Amino acid sequence: MVPIKSWPVEDRPRERLSSVGARALSDAELLSLLFGSGRRGESAVEAARRFLSGIGGLSQLGRLDRNDLDECAGVGPAVASRVVAAVELGRRIGERRQSPERKFRSSRDIFEAYRHRLAPLLQEVFWVVVMDRRHRPIREICVGKGGLASCGVGPREVFRPAIQAGGATVVLLHNHPSGDPEPSIEDIEMSRRLFSAGHVLGIEILDHVVIASEGYASLRDLGLLQGEPGATTPSRHPSGRAA
């Protein structure tokens, strides 16, 4: 471990944080403040830089849970707990920037509200967001978990929360751990079945949004929610717009 007192003052992350602000610090410097110290022969910044290189960069940090971090060389339980807590706080800040009285006026609104929770996940999950008649969320629930590539659900799992909460409409959400938001054939077929079931129950599916690290795809924007025979999936841009 390299004693912090031996570092030049201008190189100490804590002092730099005070003098130039958090935005001026590198990813490794910020992470080193959570690490606290490095190992013998390396500073906390060097340890953080080595750690980030080992996991594939900062973008991968949100995909790791406490157990994953415990397995990383040089990261003990205390550091792993601090890092997981910091990542979760960042997610919650992103989520709560939305107004408590928010309405979903577009697929972009939906994506921005849930990207922080769903995009980093390594496992595919399926969420239902229940809304009132003004398209304000009143309940959200994860109704299915799958593997790396699939997560199928049926009408019972999807519409039960809406019936229990007295909702008028629902938004369906699921993530693609691959990073590519393009809806699969299975996604489209499942959405059409659920859309038909919702019509029978009198509960509208406002949208089905696929969230991934590279962007999102809205089946309603693509004209695939109800779907005409022979409809195909257009190519996608990371922005979530059709090409």
N, C-alpha and C positions, 0 to 999 in steps of 0.2 A: 504494500500500500504506500502511495506517495503522500506524505503529510501535506495537508492543504497549506500550512504556513510556509512551506518551501516554494510554493508557486509564486510567480510575480503577481502583484496585486491586480494588474490589468487582465490577467488570465484566469482569475478566480470567478467562476460562474455567478456566485452569490453577489460579489461586488459588482460584476458587470450588469447583473439584473437591476441593481440599485442605480447604477450610473447611466446606463443606456436603454434600459427597459427590456421587457421580455421579447418583444418583436425582433430585437437585434441579435438575440442569442440563437445559435444553431440548434438543430434538433438534438444533437449529442449534449450540448451544454444544458439544455432544459432537462433532458432525461437524467443528466448527472446529478441534478439537484434532488431528484427522487432517489438515486442510488446512494448519495451521501458520501461514499468513499469507493475507491477502486480496490484492486488486489495488489499484492506485493509487486512492486516494479512498474505499476501503471497508475495513472490518476483516474479519478471518477469519470472525467470526460473521455479519456481513452477507453475505459471500460464500457461506457455508454456507446461510443463509436463502434467498438468491436461487437457489442450486443446488437446494435441496429444492422450492422453488416450481416450478422449471422442469421437474422430473421427475415432479411430481404427489404429492410427500410422501414421508415415510420408508418407507411400505409398499411403494413401488415400487423402493426401493434394491436389495433382494435380487434383483430381476429383471434388473438390469444387469450385464453382464460388463465385463471390462477394456476391450474395444474400444468399448463403448457409452460408458463414462465418459470415455475419451480424446476423444470427439467433443463432450462437454459443454463449453460455453464456460467458460474460466477454470480447467479441471481438467487439469493436465498429467500426464504418465506417472507421476511419482513419487507424486502425490496419488492418482491412480487405483489404483495398486498398493496403497497403504495402505488405501484404502477397501474394495477387493475382499478384501484379507486380513482386515480387521476383520469384514466380513460373514460370511466363511467361518468364522472362529473362533467367531462367535456361533452359526452353524448347528451346528458340531461340539459346542459346549457343550450345546446343546439336545438333540442326539442322545445324548450320552454321559451325560446324567442318568439314562438308562435303565440298569438293572442289567445287567452283562455276562451274567448268568444269567437274563435276562428270559424270560418266557413270554408268548405271546399268548393271553390269556384272553377277549378281546373285540375287536370292531372298533375300539373306542376306543383300546385298547392299540396296535393297528396304526397308527391315525391319528397318535397322539402320537409314535410312534417315527419316522415318516417325513414328517410334515407340513413340517418345516423344509427338507427337501431337495426335495420335489416341488411344494409349493404355489406357490412364487415363480416357477417356470419358465415361460417364454413359449412353449416348444415342448412338445408332448405327448410323454411318454415312457411306456414300459411296463416295469415291473420284476417280477421273480419273486424271492420270498424262499423259500428251501428250509429246511424245518424237520425236526427229528427227531421221534420218536414222542411226546415230551413237549411238543411245540409250541415248542421253543427254536430260534431261527434259527441255521443253520449256514453259510448262504451267501446272498448277495444279488447280483443281477446285472440290469443294464439290457439287455433283449432286443429293444427296438424304440424307434425315434424317428420321430416324424411331424411334421406341420405344426402349425398353430395349433388344428386341430379334430379330427384323427384320427391314430390310430396302430394299425394292425392287425397282429396276430401270429398264428402258427399253432401247432399242437401241438408241432412239432419244436423251435421256439425256446423254448417254455415248459417242456417236460418234459426236455429234454436236460440242463440244469443239475441237476435233481433226480436224474436217473439217475446222472450222473457223481459227485454228492456222496453218493449212497446215502440220499437223503432219503425220508421217509415221507409228508410232506404239503407243500403249497406254499400260499403266499398270493400272489395277483395284485394288483398295484398299478398304477394309472395316474393321471395328473393331468389336470385340465381347466383350461387357461390362462384360459378365460373367467371363472373364479371360481365358477361354478355347479357343484356336485358331482352334480347329478341325472344318473343314468345315461341314456345315449341308447339308442335301439332297437338300434343297432349294438353298443353295449357289452353289452347283455343277450344278443343273439344269439351274439356271440363267446364270452361266458362259458359259455353252455349247450353250445356245441360243444366247448370246452375241458374242461368238466366231464365230458362223455361220453367224451372221449378219455382223460382221467385215470382214469375208471372202468375202461376197458379195460386200461390200463397198471398199475393197482393203486396209483396215486398220487392221494391225495385233495386236492382243492382246498378248503382250509379256508374261504377267503373271497376275494372280489374287492372291493377297496376303491378307490373313486374319491376322490381328494384334490384339494381346491381351496382358494382363499383364503377362501371363505365357509363352509367346513366340509368334511364328508365324507359319503359314502354307501356303505353296505355292502350288496352284492347278497344276501348270505346273510340279513342282518337283514330285508331287504325281501321275502324269499321268492322271489327272482328267480334264484338261482344255478342250481337245477335247473329251476324254472319250470314252471308248468302252462300248457296251451294257453289263450291269451286273457288271460294275466296282464298287467297294466299297471303302469307305474311310478307310485307315489304321489308326491305333492308332498313337498318336503324342507324341513326347518328347518336353519339353519346349524350346529346342534348335531350334526347327523347322524342325528337321530331322524325317523321317519316322522310326517307330520302326522295 
